[in-house]
């Protein structure tokens, strides 16, 4: 299916992002009219080779003429008018600069592809995240079928064990009867036995043969059943449980909420119950063998191996079934788990994914911190910590809502260990690695470490990760950056916003997909011309959004991240008074400003903006009040508001009136009180 057709089938929230990709520079109407032809051209090549760009541009004008002729035949006056206007605009703007339009189209096509990928991933995650619905993947359907098959085979085995026990009891009774009558003392070949005795012996031998045959059948089928259990267990622990743990990692850094554990618990409990049943059956074989045995007895030959296998399977399943249901987190910072400040309480929760009521109050859990492992010891200057508080609890069903065995630790704190080595821990269940800080000002860099680690590895104890941090791709980083907004607000980042961020990290590029970003570039090195890193700047903007302008962000009123070139392109054709809201690129602490269109005395379009409003100013007055009250002095020395329509054409009062204080707000005039900002040209 053509890319444009796929885009038309997306949900409304993705279509809104699609609409933001297009402007007069490359109108969406043109994308719609010439979709097949546009997708058939190599725009990326044209963006880097002027001769090819010139050829493609003239071909584009020719395609427009052909489409115009079709509209002429259809007598579609509106489309004729729009297409004529589009062609005239393209000719005036790109005839001498065909590479510019090639770059714009190439970027739009790339951003469309990314939007499709994001929508597809979200759909798949949404299906997988449905905890109570039917099995949605073929792999899970097969797993369900295999578990049902195991349960059926275990029940069938139970019936065969009863048959074996009955057959053995019959054999044992007849054998002891003949023995008590002294008839077995004769030659087993029957040389000196009476005919009746020989007949009884033949019947006994037939019973023994049937008994042996059934025993061999049972131990063979048990071996096959244990092999099937091993296969299903590997699917559960190595795939399904591993997938859940990876989804938990992603959820920790703001990704889609993790699937609940109930279905996985049901599967593991079912397998564990079957394993316990088969283990009892193997023990029953031992009892039967102790009562009746003979030369070549298959129980003697095979039962020890069966016993060893089932014990090993059950032990490994139970060890895997202990999971950290809720990762370590400070309650005051629920959106940033895995960062722990010394001396501040944190919580976590452990769960056993085997629902056996008989285990209630029998399992004791102790929280420890890994502090003498080989990897940690190898890092020079590594710090050591002790866990204080109630760090030992008994698992019980009262700490869960569904009868699962859980233990929740609510009052734990870390204290740095000044001396002594401490003991080596031996826990089988590990949380994700945490970053320990001693001051809350270290939170931004600590959270950046959590993002980078969980984005690029699923190793639970890779403490050497940051000795040589691996690089990430822009596709990975873009997704994580969008999550930082969507996880704490109602709106993630659009493709255009992400593209602006990509340009800040990587510089101008036609296609950012696959571009590599180092840890230092993301978090350590200062951005070009700035005295701070990309992450410090972005993290402060995230904080600004959450604390001061959340409602406006959720409404979609804040364009936020937009290049100066793009800003000028979309505002210039608009009437005076049209404005947009964007984040400051020069404020380390996070700032927001507005840019508007005005006409000078000669009628020439001017793009103006103000110095950014920071958190300190927004503490005194809401941003909505600032926008509603902002005025400047016009040419006749009269105070007027330059802000009339929020881009594209929303009346200012309609957008911000409901967020203003009921009482009259002081006017934010240029050069006025502490909430005002200095008028600046857009290029500042």
Buried (B, 14 or more C-beta within 10 A) or exposed (E): EEBBEBBEEBEEEBBEBBEBBBBBBBBEEBBEBBBEBBBEBEBBBBBEBEEBBBBBBEEBEEBBEEBBEEBEEEEBEEBBEBBEEBBEBBEEEBEEEBBBBBBBBBBBBBBBBBBBEBBEEBEEBEEBBEEEEEBBEEEBEEBBEBBEEBBEBBEEBBEBBEEBBEBBEEBBEBBEEBEEEEBBEBEEEBEEBEEEBBEBBEEBEEBBEBBBEBBBEBBEBBBEBBEBBBEBBEBBBEEBBEBBBEBBBBBBBBBBEBBBBBBBBBBBBBBBBBBBBBBEBBEBBBEBBEEBEEEEBBBBEBBEEBBEBBEEBBEBBBEBBBBBBBBBBBEEBEEBBBBBBBEBBBBBBBBBBBBBEEBBEEBEBEBBBBBEEEEBBEEEEEEBBBBEBEBEBEBBBEBBEEEBBBBBBEEBBBEEBEEEEBEEBEEEBEBBBBBBBEEBEBBBBBBBBBBBBBBBEBEBEEBEBBEEBBBBBBBBBBBBBBBBBBBBBEBBBBBBBBBBBBBBBBEEBBBBBEBEBBBEBBBBEEBEEBEBBBBBBBBBBBBBBBEBBBBBBEBBBBBBBBBBEBBBBBBEEBEBBBBBBBBBBBBBBBBBBBBBBBEEEEEEBEBBBBBBBBBEBBEEBBBBBBBBBBBBEEEEEEEEBBBBBBBEEBEBEEBBEEBBEEEEBBBBBBEBEEBBBEBBEBEB
